[in-house]
Amino acid sequence: MKLTSYDEFKKLRDELKSKHTQKWEIRICGGTGCHSAGSDPLMKNFNKIIEEKGLTKDVKVTPVGCFGFCKQGPIVEIWPDETFYVQLKEEDAKTIIEQHILGGKVVEDLLYTDPETKKHQAHQNELNFYKGQVKIALQNCGIIDPEVIEETIEHDGYSALAKALFEMQPAEIIQTIKNSGLRGRGGAGFPTGLKWELTAKEQNDKKFVLCNADEGDPGAFMDRSILEGDPHSVIEAMAICGRAIGADEGIVYIRAEYPLAMKRLEIAIAQAKELGLLGENILGSGFNFDITLALGAGAFVCGEETSLMNSVQGERGEPRIKPPFPAVSGVWGKPTNINNVETYANVPRILLKGADWFSSIGTEKSKGTKVFALAGKINNVGLIEVPMGTKLRDIIYNMGGGIHEGKEFKAVQTGGPSGGCIPASELDLPIDYENLISIGSMMGSGGMIVMDETDCMVDIAKFFLEFTVDESCGKCTPCRVGNLRLLEILNKITNGNGTEEDLETLKNLGETIKDTSLCGLGQSSPNPVLSTLNYFRDEYEAHVNEHRCPAGKCTALLKYVIDPEKCKACTICAKNCPVDCISGERGVIHEIRQDECIKCGTCYAKCPFGAIDRK
């Protein structure tokens, strides 16, 4: 069926909203995380048991997008009572069908248990992880089947596009986005409406709408989850943008390492075309817009907009000198608007609910919400969406559930490998673009990696710099050579050969790289070094002046020593030492010969009496 008018679209939407045949709906997470945890066999077992018991008319199983609470997967939510089951196994399907669906009794053993109160919690709104979240970009994730376009339309999908085509002029669309205060969620935070306006003003026979889905930050999965759970929101937004700026072609540049996101995006594009929501003469409006996919090969630098455009053109992924900006000369030299996945996902909601609604959320200069991926040493690993201005403390200790194994919080890195490490003293900082920049970090695309007392901040800086050195395209000298020099100095320090002069060189060289690099990768790559040097200088000085790693992470600076008061002379450590550097027989206190020790840590791990200290 192809929709040929606005009236036909509204009729279909109204029919879908009023059509509910099943008494129960079992929504099961179909995101990548739950896939890996076993949601597929769980879903198959649900369907098998439902069929065996003759419940197909009463119970519907819906594979949905990510619920966000990734550590608790696989997750199932039962509707209409919204019971929330976590960490399910394949055999739990039978229990839920028999006890909950047929017996009308909640299966308490499968509910989330609050780690503090030890009480079962049956609904999302009872869980600390979800308290404080406001879902806009993620509003359909965990609700709809992303592979069924009718479910998207039932939840007002493509209603904003219809409004943009039949009730608004291009200038009105742009002004609405400007008034909303929406800023780019890919990192730089440039005003989205202004970017659209600049592209719209260019006169050309061809324009492009480009979506940056090249999410390359370690530990980041915001855009992937949106594309897996609600791909139509991005397709719809790109078409709206095309209408606003005068473009008839869109391109989604997506990482080839995202097979599930690619699959669902391809399905969504095909379904939209079949219904007449993409392609020629959309809904009889006279507006033409189509979308194709371009696959990235995993180059981190291609997350930068001009490198991405070169890659789309089949060229080497290297940044271009700006100006001209993409709004003037983008893909194949044509005016191009480029936003990332999360930015586009906000657009349909803004057009439907209004600029004032969106701008009422967040802070004065940072409107709306932001999606963050929580990773690292945090209890509740997962995906959250919070209003701009939410404090780091609330994210880490409320939604995040605190630090893993009860350890002390040390730092959190925001903004991906080019972001900064934020110390405990800044935990009450409201998160927005300006605040993060003011303390040496950045919003980035939304990665948030938490570190605890066992992490060495010098080693952390080295880890992220190794990544950016490896991912540098090499086009400009400050990034290509400067970052390599930074890494060499960090290696020198972690090997115990650093000097006080090296610390000053790190600072001066890092600032020079930021000021002189060609693109955003180089301009932000020294952030991990500069921020850790600023907030954790005592750790750098311990490495340099005392040849000691306070966290015990830098192997070259480690020293394993046997405490004679704790040693039971049992010979376990000596028997497990791979280089036989531990002397002492049974009944005789042992000793480690430091000149022979390779610092592998085997003795430390094997001693059952805690008699070996790591210094």
C-alpha positions in Angstrom: 0.0 0.0 0.0 1.3 3.4 -1.0 0.0 6.5 0.8 -0.7 9.3 -1.7 -2.1 12.0 0.5 -2.1 13.6 3.9 -5.6 12.4 4.5 -4.6 8.8 3.8 -1.7 9.0 6.2 -3.9 10.4 9.0 -6.6 7.7 8.4 -3.9 5.0 8.7 -2.4 6.5 11.8 -5.9 6.7 13.5 -6.7 3.1 12.5 -3.4 1.9 14.0 -4.0 3.8 17.3 -7.4 2.2 17.7 -6.4 -1.3 16.7 -5.3 -3.5 19.7 -6.3 -7.1 19.4 -4.1 -8.8 22.1 -4.7 -8.6 25.8 -1.0 -8.9 26.6 2.2 -7.7 25.0 5.6 -9.0 25.9 8.2 -6.5 24.9 11.6 -8.1 24.8 14.8 -6.1 24.3 16.3 -6.7 20.8 19.3 -4.4 21.1 22.9 -5.6 20.5 23.6 -6.0 24.3 20.6 -8.2 25.0 21.2 -10.1 21.7 24.6 -11.1 23.1 23.1 -11.9 26.5 20.6 -14.4 24.9 17.4 -12.5 24.0 16.9 -14.4 20.7 16.5 -17.9 22.2 14.4 -16.3 25.0 12.0 -14.7 22.4 11.8 -18.0 20.4 10.9 -19.8 23.6 8.2 -17.2 24.4 6.6 -17.7 20.9 6.9 -21.5 21.2 5.1 -21.7 24.5 2.4 -19.1 23.5 1.7 -21.3 20.4 1.7 -24.5 22.5 -0.8 -23.1 24.9 -3.1 -21.6 22.3 -2.5 -18.0 23.4 -1.6 -16.4 20.0 -4.8 -14.3 20.0 -4.2 -13.0 23.5 -0.4 -12.5 23.7 1.9 -10.7 21.4 5.7 -10.9 21.6 7.4 -7.7 20.4 11.2 -7.4 19.8 11.9 -3.7 20.8 14.9 -1.5 21.0 17.3 -1.0 23.9 15.7 -0.4 27.4 19.0 1.2 28.4 19.6 -0.9 31.5 22.1 -3.0 29.7 23.7 -4.8 32.7 20.3 -6.3 33.5 19.7 -7.9 30.1 17.9 -9.7 28.7 15.0 -7.5 29.7 11.3 -8.1 29.2 8.5 -5.7 30.0 4.9 -7.0 30.2 2.1 -4.7 29.0 -0.4 -3.3 30.0 0.7 -3.6 33.6 4.3 -2.6 32.8 6.0 -5.3 34.9 9.7 -5.2 34.3 11.7 -8.5 34.4 15.5 -8.6 34.2 18.4 -11.0 33.6 16.2 -13.6 32.1 17.2 -17.0 30.8 15.5 -19.0 28.1 13.6 -21.2 30.5 12.1 -18.2 32.3 9.7 -17.7 29.4 7.6 -20.7 30.6 7.5 -19.3 34.2 6.3 -15.9 33.0 3.6 -17.3 30.7 2.3 -19.7 33.3 2.5 -17.5 36.4 2.1 -14.0 35.1 0.0 -14.3 31.9 -2.1 -17.2 32.9 -1.9 -17.0 36.7 -2.1 -13.3 37.1 0.8 -13.3 39.5 4.0 -11.3 39.2 7.1 -13.5 39.3 9.1 -11.8 42.1 12.2 -13.8 41.6 12.7 -12.4 38.1 12.2 -8.7 39.2 15.1 -6.3 39.7 16.2 -6.3 43.3 17.4 -3.0 44.8 21.0 -3.6 46.1 20.4 -1.4 49.2 16.9 -2.2 50.3 16.9 -5.7 48.9 13.3 -5.2 47.8 11.9 -6.3 44.5 10.9 -3.5 42.1 8.3 -4.3 39.5 8.2 -1.2 37.3 10.7 1.1 35.6 9.6 4.2 37.5 10.6 2.4 40.8 14.2 1.9 39.7 16.8 4.5 40.5 18.3 3.9 37.1 15.2 5.4 35.4 14.4 8.1 38.0 15.5 11.5 36.6 15.6 10.4 33.0 13.6 12.3 30.4 13.4 10.4 27.1 13.1 12.4 23.8 15.6 10.9 21.4 15.1 7.5 23.0 11.3 7.8 23.6 10.4 4.9 21.3 13.3 2.6 22.2 11.8 -0.2 24.3 8.3 0.6 23.0 8.0 -0.2 19.3 9.2 -3.0 17.0 11.8 -1.1 14.9 11.2 -3.5 12.0 7.5 -2.7 11.7 6.7 0.7 10.3 3.1 0.5 11.4 4.2 0.6 15.0 6.2 3.7 14.4 3.2 5.4 12.7 1.0 4.3 15.6 3.3 6.2 17.9 3.2 9.4 15.7 6.1 8.5 13.5 6.1 10.5 10.3 3.4 12.8 11.7 6.1 15.6 12.0 7.1 15.0 8.3 3.4 15.3 7.3 3.2 18.5 9.3 6.3 19.9 7.7 5.0 19.1 4.2 1.4 20.4 4.5 1.3 22.8 7.4 4.7 24.6 7.4 6.9 26.5 5.0 10.7 25.7 4.9 11.5 28.9 6.8 9.0 28.0 9.5 10.6 24.6 10.0 14.0 26.2 10.4 12.8 28.9 12.7 11.1 26.2 14.9 14.4 24.4 15.2 16.3 27.6 15.9 13.7 28.6 18.6 14.0 25.2 20.3 17.7 25.8 21.0 18.7 22.3 19.7 22.4 22.0 19.4 24.4 19.3 17.6 24.7 16.2 19.8 27.8 15.0 18.0 30.3 16.9 20.1 30.7 20.5 18.9 27.3 21.7 20.0 26.7 24.0 17.0 23.1 25.4 16.8 21.2 23.0 14.6 18.7 25.5 13.3 21.5 27.9 12.3 23.3 25.2 10.4 20.1 24.4 8.5 19.5 28.1 7.8 23.0 28.5 6.4 22.5 25.5 4.1 19.1 26.7 3.0 20.5 30.1 1.9 22.9 28.6 -0.6 21.7 28.6 -4.1 22.5 25.4 -6.0 20.9 22.8 -8.2 21.7 20.0 -5.7 21.9 19.8 -1.9 22.5 16.9 0.5 21.3 15.9 3.9 24.0 13.9 5.6 23.7 11.8 8.8 26.8 11.0 10.8 26.3 7.6 12.3 30.1 6.9 12.5 30.1 6.5 16.3 33.7 5.6 17.1 34.3 6.5 20.7 35.3 3.6 22.9 32.4 2.7 25.2 29.9 4.7 23.2 26.6 3.2 21.9 24.1 6.1 21.9 23.6 6.4 18.1 23.7 2.7 17.6 20.9 2.2 20.1 18.7 4.8 18.4 19.2 3.3 15.0 18.5 -0.2 16.4 15.5 0.9 18.3 13.9 3.7 16.4 15.5 4.1 12.9 12.4 5.8 11.4 12.9 8.9 13.7 16.2 9.6 11.9 14.8 8.9 8.4 11.8 11.2 9.2 14.1 14.0 10.5 16.4 13.8 7.5 13.4 14.2 5.2 12.2 17.2 7.3 15.7 18.7 6.9 15.5 18.1 3.2 12.2 19.9 3.0 13.7 22.8 5.1 16.9 23.3 3.1 15.8 22.3 -0.4 17.5 18.9 -0.6 16.2 15.8 -2.3 18.8 13.3 -1.3 20.0 12.0 2.1 23.0 9.8 3.0 23.5 8.0 6.2 27.2 7.3 6.8 27.3 4.3 9.2 29.9 2.1 10.7 30.1 -1.3 9.0 30.7 -2.7 12.5 27.1 -2.0 13.3 25.4 -4.9 11.5 22.1 -4.8 13.5 21.7 -1.0 13.1 22.5 -1.3 9.4 19.9 -4.1 9.0 17.1 -2.2 10.7 18.0 1.0 8.9 17.8 -0.8 5.6 14.4 -2.3 6.5 13.1 1.0 7.7 14.1 2.8 4.5 12.5 0.1 2.3 9.3 0.2 4.4 9.2 4.0 4.2 9.6 3.9 0.4 6.9 1.2 0.1 4.4 3.4 2.0 5.3 6.5 0.1 7.0 8.2 3.0 10.3 8.3 1.0 10.9 8.7 -2.7 9.0 10.7 -5.2 6.0 13.0 -4.5 5.8 12.0 -0.8 2.2 11.9 0.4 1.3 13.7 -2.8 3.1 16.9 -1.7 5.3 17.2 -4.7 8.4 16.8 -2.4 10.9 14.2 -3.4 13.5 12.8 -1.0 15.4 9.6 -0.9 18.1 8.1 1.4 21.0 5.8 0.8 23.6 4.2 3.1 27.4 4.7 2.9 29.5 2.3 5.0 32.4 3.4 7.0 35.5 1.2 7.5 36.1 2.1 11.1 38.4 5.1 10.8 37.8 7.3 13.9 38.8 10.5 12.0 35.8 10.0 9.7 33.6 11.1 12.6 34.8 14.6 11.7 32.4 16.0 9.2 34.8 16.9 6.4 36.7 13.6 6.7 33.4 11.8 6.6 32.4 13.6 3.4 35.7 12.7 1.7 35.0 9.1 2.7 31.5 9.3 1.2 33.0 10.4 -2.0 35.4 7.4 -2.0 38.4 9.4 -1.1 40.9 9.1 1.7 39.3 10.0 5.1 41.1 13.3 5.8 39.8 16.6 7.0 39.4 19.6 4.7 40.5 23.1 5.4 37.5 25.3 6.5 36.1 27.5 5.2 34.4 26.7 3.0 32.1 25.0 5.4 29.8 22.0 4.4 26.8 24.4 4.2 28.6 26.0 1.2 30.6 23.2 -0.2 30.1 19.7 1.2 29.6 16.3 -0.5 30.8 16.6 -4.1 31.1 20.3 -3.7 27.4 20.8 -3.1 25.8 22.5 0.0 25.4 19.8 2.6 23.8 19.8 6.1 25.4 17.2 8.4 24.1 16.3 11.9 24.6 13.1 13.9 21.9 10.5 14.7 20.9 11.8 18.1 20.5 15.4 16.8 18.1 14.2 14.1 16.2 12.0 16.5 15.1 15.1 18.4 13.7 16.9 15.3 10.3 15.1 14.9 9.5 15.6 18.6 10.3 19.3 18.4 8.0 19.8 15.4 5.1 17.9 17.0 5.4 19.3 20.5 6.8 22.8 19.7 10.0 24.8 20.3 8.8 26.1 23.6 8.3 22.6 25.0 11.8 21.6 24.0 13.5 24.8 25.2 11.8 24.5 28.6 14.0 21.4 29.3 17.7 21.9 30.1 19.8 25.0 30.8 19.9 28.5 29.4 22.4 27.7 26.7 22.0 23.9 26.5 18.4 23.0 25.7 16.8 19.6 25.8 18.2 16.3 26.9 21.4 14.3 26.3 21.9 10.6 25.8 24.9 9.2 27.7 26.5 5.7 27.6 27.7 4.7 31.1 30.7 2.4 31.1 33.7 1.6 33.1 33.8 1.0 36.9 30.1 1.7 37.5 27.4 -0.7 38.7 24.7 0.2 36.2 26.4 0.0 32.8 23.9 1.2 30.3 22.3 4.0 28.3 20.5 7.0 29.9 18.9 10.2 28.6 18.8 13.1 31.0 18.0 16.9 30.9 21.0 19.1 30.2 22.1 20.5 33.6 21.8 17.2 35.4 24.7 16.9 37.9 27.4 14.3 37.4 26.8 13.1 41.0 23.2 12.2 40.2 24.2 10.3 37.1 27.0 8.3 38.7 25.5 7.6 42.1 21.7 7.5 41.4 21.3 6.3 37.8 24.7 4.6 37.7 24.3 2.9 41.1 27.7 4.0 42.3 31.1 2.5 41.8 31.7 -1.2 41.2 32.6 -3.3 44.2 32.2 -0.3 46.6 35.4 1.3 45.6 36.1 5.1 45.7 35.2 7.2 42.7 38.3 8.8 41.1 37.3 10.4 37.8 34.9 10.2 34.9 35.9 10.9 31.3 33.3 12.5 29.1 33.6 13.2 25.4 35.3 10.1 24.2 39.1 9.6 23.7 39.5 13.3 23.1 37.5 14.3 26.2 38.8 15.2 29.6 39.0 13.4 32.9 36.8 15.0 35.6 37.7 14.6 39.3 35.5 14.1 42.3 35.7 17.8 43.2 33.5 18.5 40.1 30.8 15.9 40.8 28.2 18.6 41.5 28.8 20.3 38.2 25.6 20.6 36.0 26.4 19.0 32.7 26.1 21.2 29.7 28.4 22.2 26.8 29.9 25.3 28.4 30.5 23.8 31.9 32.3 20.7 30.5 34.6 22.9 28.4 35.3 25.2 31.3 36.8 22.3 33.3 38.9 20.9 30.4 36.5 18.3 29.1 33.8 18.3 26.4 30.3 16.9 25.8 31.4 14.8 22.8 28.9 12.4 21.5 28.0 11.2 25.0 30.4 8.6 26.2 31.0 8.5 29.9 33.7 6.2 31.3 33.9 6.0 35.1 37.2 5.3 36.9 37.9 4.2 40.4 40.8 4.3 42.9 42.6 1.4 41.2 43.0 3.4 38.0 46.3 5.3 37.3 45.5 8.6 35.7 48.8 8.7 33.9 48.1 5.3 32.4 44.6 6.4 31.5 45.9 9.4 29.6 48.4 7.1 27.8 45.6 4.7 26.9 43.5 7.3 25.2 46.4 8.9 23.5 47.5 5.6 22.1 44.0 5.4 20.5 44.2 8.9 18.9 47.8 8.4 17.7 46.6 5.2 16.0 43.6 6.9 14.5 45.2 10.2 13.3 45.0 10.5 9.6 48.4 12.0 9.5 47.5 15.0 7.3 48.7 17.7 9.7 52.0 17.8 11.6 50.7 18.9 15.0 48.5 15.9 15.3 50.6 13.4 13.4 53.9 14.2 15.1 52.9 16.2 18.2 50.7 13.4 19.7 53.3 10.9 19.1 55.8 13.0 21.1 53.2 13.3 23.9 52.8 9.5 23.9 56.6 9.0 24.0 56.8 11.2 27.1 54.0 9.4 28.8 55.7 6.1 28.1 58.9 7.5 29.5 57.1 8.6 32.7 55.2 5.2 33.2 58.5 3.4 32.7 60.1 5.4 35.6 62.3 7.6 33.5 60.3 10.8 33.6 61.5 14.2 34.8 59.9 17.4 36.0 60.8 19.0 32.7 58.7 16.3 31.0 55.6 17.5 32.8 56.1 21.1 31.5 56.7 19.7 28.0 53.5 17.7 28.2 51.5 20.9 29.1 53.2 23.2 26.5 53.1 20.6 23.7 49.5 19.7 24.4 48.3 23.3 24.3 50.2 23.8 21.0 48.6 20.8 19.4 45.2 22.0 20.4 45.9 25.4 18.9 47.4 24.3 15.6 45.8 21.0 14.5 43.7 21.0 11.4 40.5 19.2 12.6 38.6 18.4 15.8 40.5 15.2 16.4 43.8 16.9 16.8 42.4 20.0 18.5 40.9 17.9 21.3 43.3 14.9 21.4 45.6 16.3 24.2 42.6 16.8 26.5 43.1 13.5 28.4 46.7 14.5 29.1 46.0 18.1 30.0 43.1 17.3 32.2 44.8 14.6 34.2 47.9 16.7 34.5 45.8 19.5 35.9 43.7 17.5 38.3 46.0 14.6 39.2 49.4 16.2 39.0 50.4 14.5 42.3 50.2 11.1 40.4 52.4 12.4 37.7 54.9 13.7 40.3 54.9 10.4 42.2 55.8 8.6 38.9 58.6 11.2 38.2 60.0 11.9 41.6 59.4 8.7 43.6 59.4 6.2 40.7 56.1 5.0 42.1 52.6 4.4 40.7 50.1 5.2 43.5 47.4 3.0 41.8 49.8 0.1 41.2 49.0 -0.1 37.5 52.3 0.9 35.9 54.2 -2.4 35.7 57.7 -0.9 35.4 57.2 0.9 38.7 55.7 -1.9 40.6 57.5 -3.7 43.5 56.1 -6.9 45.1 57.3 -7.4 48.6 56.5 -10.2 51.1 55.3 -9.0 54.6 57.2 -11.3 57.0 54.4 -10.9 59.6 51.8 -12.3 57.3 53.9 -14.8 55.5 53.0 -18.4 56.5 56.0 -19.9 54.6 53.7 -22.2 52.7 55.7 -22.0 49.4 52.5 -21.4 47.3 53.9 -18.2 45.9 57.3 -19.8 45.1 55.7 -22.7 43.3 53.6 -20.4 41.1 56.4 -17.9 40.3 57.1 -18.4 36.5 60.8 -17.2 36.9 61.6 -18.8 40.3 62.6 -15.5 41.9 61.1 -16.3 45.3 63.5 -17.8 47.8 62.6 -19.6 51.0 61.6 -23.1 52.0 58.6 -24.4 53.9 58.7 -23.0 57.4 61.2 -20.2 56.3 59.9 -16.7 55.6 60.0 -16.1 51.8 61.7 -13.2 50.0 61.3 -11.9 46.4 64.6 -11.2 44.5 63.7 -7.8 43.0 66.4 -8.0 40.3 64.9 -11.1 38.9 61.1 -10.3 39.4 59.2 -9.7 36.1 56.3 -8.1 38.0 53.7 -10.4 36.6 51.6 -10.4 39.8 51.2 -14.1 40.0 52.4 -14.3 43.6 50.1 -11.4 44.5 47.1 -13.2 43.1 48.0 -16.7 44.4 48.9 -15.9 48.1 45.9 -17.0 50.2 47.0 -14.9 53.2 47.5 -11.5 51.6 51.1 -11.5 52.6 52.4 -9.9 49.4 52.2 -6.2 49.1 52.1 -4.4 45.7 53.9 -1.0 46.0 
